[in-house]
């Protein structure tokens, strides 16, 4: 066992739990809360669809919402205000019901035919006091699916909304929106829709720099790491392409290196090593952004702006 790692493990866990509520995340979470709180007073539950490419922060938003409303078990009942399940691949009605039953903790969730699963699902949703259902990986509905299958599963989701009177939040890749084209009636149930973009430092530098500064302040180091200094925002943008997952992957690994070496802050050498180890293969840039001179970075950014 690495005793040094055991010493820093708690700090690494704290870094993993950092949640920076920059504007678009805050706006999305506010609408998710609105779906949860206001649907009970509406004629139809307020539903929402969230889309975005891989790594933009969809999973972080789901976990943040789930953490805000955790499941609570007592000797008498189970309260699961926010239920998170995934749309299976391939997506069928039976597989969808099984996935939601699994998320509810039902024993033998794949037992029985579709109607049995549906009735069992209604019973458990009531018993667990579910108030909001989040379906992740919603793009699976249009992957490997015929038009008839897509329409059939979409109708099943519409029926779940109608019969349970619960708000649904669908989360997935941009391709997920095609589902609504196949089922206009389902589309009408989702008035709230948002696509999470990549961070565009070139066009909107303030938003990305705010993310850097907020994340830096939340890190457990004695000294600031200078994420906002000089060309550092540009270096982070080049290294990650504005992808939130790449950014957090880079920061967490660089933090680990700094903590293992008892450093008071994240140094450039940690970022160089973490980029080479974890991001370089996928980014395939002409150089490591953290190794280049300030002049080289300025030329690199100038060329990117020129090519826009």
C-alpha positions as CSV (number, residue, x, y, z in Angstrom):
1,X,0.0,0.0,0.0
2,X,1.3,3.5,-0.9
3,X,1.3,5.3,2.4
4,X,1.7,8.7,0.8
5,X,-1.4,8.1,-1.3
6,X,-3.3,7.2,1.9
7,X,-2.2,10.6,3.4
8,X,-3.7,12.6,0.4
9,X,-6.6,10.4,-0.3
10,X,-9.1,12.6,1.6
11,X,-8.0,15.7,-0.2
12,X,-8.3,14.0,-3.6
13,X,-11.8,13.0,-2.7
14,X,-12.6,16.6,-1.8
15,X,-11.3,17.7,-5.2
16,X,-13.4,15.1,-6.9
17,X,-16.5,16.6,-5.2
18,X,-15.8,20.2,-6.2
19,X,-18.9,21.7,-7.9
20,X,-18.4,25.0,-9.6
21,X,-21.8,26.5,-10.5
22,X,-21.0,28.6,-13.4
23,X,-23.9,30.4,-15.2
24,X,-25.2,27.7,-17.5
25,X,-25.0,25.0,-14.9
26,X,-26.8,27.2,-12.4
27,X,-29.5,28.0,-14.9
28,X,-30.0,24.3,-15.8
29,X,-30.2,23.3,-12.1
30,X,-32.7,26.1,-11.5
31,X,-35.0,24.7,-14.2
32,X,-34.6,21.1,-12.9
33,X,-35.6,22.4,-9.4
34,X,-38.6,24.1,-11.1
35,X,-39.7,20.8,-12.7
36,X,-39.4,19.1,-9.3
37,X,-41.2,21.8,-7.2
38,X,-43.8,23.2,-9.5
39,X,-45.1,20.2,-11.4
40,X,-47.5,19.2,-8.5
41,X,-49.4,22.5,-9.0
42,X,-49.7,22.2,-12.8
43,X,-52.3,20.5,-15.0
44,X,-49.4,18.6,-16.7
45,X,-45.9,18.0,-15.2
46,X,-43.2,20.3,-16.3
47,X,-40.6,18.3,-18.2
48,X,-37.2,19.1,-19.6
49,X,-34.6,17.8,-22.1
50,X,-30.8,18.4,-21.6
51,X,-28.4,17.6,-24.4
52,X,-24.7,18.1,-25.0
53,X,-21.7,16.3,-26.4
54,X,-19.5,13.9,-24.4
55,X,-17.7,15.6,-21.5
56,X,-19.6,18.9,-21.3
57,X,-20.9,18.2,-17.8
58,X,-24.2,16.4,-18.2
59,X,-23.3,13.7,-15.6
60,X,-22.1,16.4,-13.2
61,X,-25.4,18.2,-13.4
62,X,-27.3,14.9,-12.8
63,X,-25.2,14.0,-9.8
64,X,-25.6,17.5,-8.4
65,X,-29.4,17.4,-8.7
66,X,-29.4,13.9,-7.2
67,X,-27.1,14.9,-4.3
68,X,-29.4,17.8,-3.5
69,X,-32.3,15.4,-3.1
70,X,-30.9,12.2,-1.7
71,X,-32.8,9.0,-1.2
72,X,-33.7,8.5,2.5
73,X,-34.5,5.1,3.9
74,X,-36.2,4.6,7.3
75,X,-37.7,1.6,9.0
76,X,-41.1,2.6,7.7
77,X,-40.6,4.0,4.2
78,X,-38.2,4.9,1.4
79,X,-38.2,8.5,0.0
80,X,-36.5,8.9,-3.4
81,X,-37.5,12.3,-4.5
82,X,-35.1,12.3,-7.6
83,X,-34.8,8.9,-9.4
84,X,-32.0,8.5,-11.9
85,X,-32.1,5.7,-14.5
86,X,-30.5,5.2,-17.9
87,X,-32.2,4.4,-21.2
88,X,-30.8,0.9,-22.3
89,X,-29.3,0.0,-25.6
90,X,-31.1,-1.3,-27.6
91,X,-34.1,0.6,-26.2
92,X,-37.3,-1.4,-25.8
93,X,-40.3,-0.8,-23.6
94,X,-39.4,-3.8,-21.5
95,X,-35.8,-2.9,-21.1
96,X,-36.7,0.7,-20.2
97,X,-39.1,-0.5,-17.5
98,X,-36.4,-2.9,-16.2
99,X,-33.9,0.0,-16.0
100,X,-36.2,2.1,-14.0
101,X,-37.1,-0.8,-11.7
102,X,-33.4,-1.4,-11.2
103,X,-32.9,2.2,-10.2
104,X,-35.7,1.8,-7.7
105,X,-33.9,-1.2,-6.1
106,X,-36.6,-3.7,-7.1
107,X,-35.6,-7.3,-6.7
108,X,-35.5,-9.3,-10.0
109,X,-36.3,-6.2,-12.0
110,X,-36.3,-8.1,-15.3
111,X,-39.0,-10.6,-14.2
112,X,-42.3,-10.7,-16.0
113,X,-43.8,-9.4,-19.2
114,X,-44.2,-5.7,-20.1
115,X,-47.6,-5.2,-18.4
116,X,-46.4,-6.8,-15.2
117,X,-43.3,-4.6,-15.2
118,X,-45.5,-1.5,-15.9
119,X,-47.8,-2.1,-13.0
120,X,-44.9,-3.0,-10.7
121,X,-43.2,0.2,-11.7
122,X,-46.3,2.4,-10.9
123,X,-46.5,0.7,-7.5
124,X,-42.9,1.3,-6.6
125,X,-42.8,4.9,-7.8
126,X,-45.6,5.6,-5.3
127,X,-44.1,3.6,-2.5
128,X,-40.7,5.3,-2.9
129,X,-42.4,8.8,-3.1
130,X,-40.6,9.6,-6.4
131,X,-41.2,13.2,-7.5
132,X,-38.9,13.5,-10.5
133,X,-37.4,11.0,-12.9
134,X,-34.2,11.7,-14.8
135,X,-33.5,9.4,-17.8
136,X,-29.9,9.5,-18.9
137,X,-28.4,8.3,-22.2
138,X,-31.6,9.2,-23.9
139,X,-29.8,9.1,-27.3
140,X,-29.9,5.3,-27.0
141,X,-33.5,5.5,-28.2
142,X,-32.5,6.5,-31.7
143,X,-29.4,4.3,-31.8
144,X,-30.0,0.9,-33.5
145,X,-33.7,1.7,-33.5
146,X,-36.2,1.5,-36.3
147,X,-38.8,4.2,-36.7
148,X,-41.5,2.0,-35.3
149,X,-39.4,1.0,-32.2
150,X,-38.5,4.7,-31.6
151,X,-42.2,5.7,-31.8
152,X,-43.3,2.8,-29.6
153,X,-40.8,3.6,-26.8
154,X,-41.5,7.3,-27.1
155,X,-45.2,6.6,-26.7
156,X,-44.4,4.5,-23.6
157,X,-42.5,7.4,-22.0
158,X,-45.4,9.8,-22.9
159,X,-47.8,7.3,-21.2
160,X,-45.5,7.2,-18.1
161,X,-45.7,11.0,-17.8
162,X,-49.4,11.0,-18.3
163,X,-50.2,8.1,-15.9
164,X,-47.8,9.0,-13.1
165,X,-48.1,12.8,-13.4
166,X,-44.4,12.9,-12.7
167,X,-42.0,15.3,-14.4
168,X,-39.3,13.7,-16.5
169,X,-35.9,15.1,-17.5
170,X,-34.3,13.5,-20.5
171,X,-30.5,13.8,-20.8
172,X,-28.4,12.7,-23.7
173,X,-26.3,13.5,-26.7
174,X,-27.6,16.0,-29.3
175,X,-28.9,13.1,-31.4
176,X,-31.5,12.6,-28.6
177,X,-33.5,15.5,-30.0
178,X,-34.4,13.4,-33.0
179,X,-36.7,11.4,-30.7
180,X,-39.0,14.4,-30.4
181,X,-39.2,14.6,-34.2
182,X,-40.5,11.1,-34.3
183,X,-43.1,11.8,-31.6
184,X,-44.7,15.3,-31.8
185,X,-46.9,14.4,-28.8
186,X,-43.9,13.6,-26.7
187,X,-42.2,16.8,-27.8
188,X,-45.2,18.8,-26.5
189,X,-44.4,17.4,-23.0
190,X,-41.0,19.0,-23.0
191,X,-41.3,22.8,-23.1
192,X,-37.9,23.2,-21.4
193,X,-34.9,22.4,-23.6
194,X,-31.2,23.3,-23.3
195,X,-28.0,22.2,-25.1
196,X,-24.8,22.5,-23.0
197,X,-22.0,23.9,-25.2
198,X,-18.3,23.5,-24.9
199,X,-16.5,26.4,-23.2
200,X,-15.7,28.9,-25.9
201,X,-12.7,30.8,-24.5
202,X,-12.0,32.5,-27.8
203,X,-15.5,33.9,-28.1
204,X,-16.5,34.2,-24.4
205,X,-13.3,34.3,-22.3
206,X,-15.0,35.6,-19.1
207,X,-17.0,32.4,-18.6
208,X,-14.0,30.1,-18.9
209,X,-11.8,32.3,-16.8
210,X,-14.5,32.3,-14.1
211,X,-14.5,28.5,-14.1
212,X,-10.7,28.5,-13.7
213,X,-10.7,31.0,-10.8
214,X,-13.6,29.3,-9.0
215,X,-12.0,25.9,-9.3
216,X,-8.6,27.1,-8.2
217,X,-10.1,28.7,-5.1
218,X,-11.8,25.4,-4.2
219,X,-8.5,23.4,-4.4
220,X,-6.9,22.4,-1.0
221,X,-3.6,24.1,-1.6
222,X,-1.8,26.7,0.6
223,X,-1.0,28.9,-2.3
224,X,-2.9,29.9,-5.5
225,X,-1.8,28.0,-8.6
226,X,-2.2,31.0,-10.9
227,X,-4.7,29.5,-13.3
228,X,-5.8,33.0,-14.3
229,X,-2.3,34.4,-14.8
230,X,-1.0,35.7,-18.2
231,X,-1.4,33.0,-20.8
232,X,-2.7,30.2,-18.5
233,X,-6.4,30.5,-19.5
234,X,-5.3,30.1,-23.2
235,X,-3.1,27.1,-22.2
236,X,-6.0,25.4,-20.4
237,X,-8.3,26.1,-23.4
238,X,-5.9,24.7,-25.9
239,X,-5.3,21.6,-23.7
240,X,-8.9,20.8,-23.2
241,X,-10.7,22.3,-26.1
242,X,-13.2,23.8,-23.7
243,X,-14.4,20.3,-22.7
244,X,-15.4,20.2,-19.0
245,X,-14.5,16.6,-18.4
246,X,-11.1,17.1,-19.9
247,X,-10.6,20.1,-17.7
248,X,-11.5,18.3,-14.5
249,X,-9.5,15.2,-15.5
250,X,-6.4,17.4,-16.0
251,X,-6.9,19.3,-12.7
252,X,-7.5,16.3,-10.6
253,X,-4.4,14.5,-11.9
254,X,-2.2,17.5,-11.6
255,X,-3.5,18.0,-8.0
256,X,-2.6,14.4,-7.2
257,X,0.9,14.9,-8.4
258,X,1.3,18.2,-6.4
259,X,-0.1,16.6,-3.2
260,X,2.1,13.5,-3.5
261,X,5.1,15.8,-3.7
262,X,4.0,18.0,-0.8
263,X,3.8,21.1,-3.1
264,X,2.0,24.2,-1.9
265,X,0.3,24.6,-5.3
266,X,0.0,23.0,-8.7
267,X,3.1,23.9,-10.7
268,X,3.4,24.0,-14.5
269,X,5.4,20.7,-14.4
270,X,2.4,18.9,-13.0
271,X,0.1,20.2,-15.8
272,X,2.7,19.2,-18.4
273,X,2.9,15.7,-17.1
274,X,-0.9,15.3,-16.6
275,X,-1.6,16.5,-20.2
276,X,1.0,14.1,-21.7
277,X,-0.4,11.2,-19.7
278,X,-4.1,11.7,-20.0
279,X,-5.1,14.1,-22.8
280,X,-2.3,14.2,-25.4
281,X,-3.4,11.0,-27.2
282,X,-6.9,12.3,-27.8
283,X,-6.2,16.0,-28.4
284,X,-3.3,15.4,-30.8
285,X,-2.1,18.9,-30.7
286,X,1.1,20.1,-32.3
287,X,2.7,20.6,-28.9
288,X,1.9,20.4,-25.1
289,X,0.3,23.9,-24.4
290,X,1.8,23.9,-20.9
291,X,5.4,23.5,-22.3
292,X,5.2,26.3,-24.9
293,X,6.6,29.8,-24.4
294,X,4.2,32.7,-23.9
295,X,5.1,34.0,-27.4
296,X,4.3,30.6,-29.0
297,X,0.9,30.5,-27.2
298,X,0.0,34.0,-28.4
299,X,0.8,33.0,-32.0
300,X,-1.2,29.8,-31.6
301,X,-4.2,31.7,-30.3
302,X,-3.8,34.3,-33.1
303,X,-3.9,31.6,-35.7
304,X,-7.0,30.0,-34.2
305,X,-8.8,33.4,-34.2
306,X,-7.7,34.0,-37.7
307,X,-9.2,30.6,-38.8
308,X,-12.5,31.1,-37.2
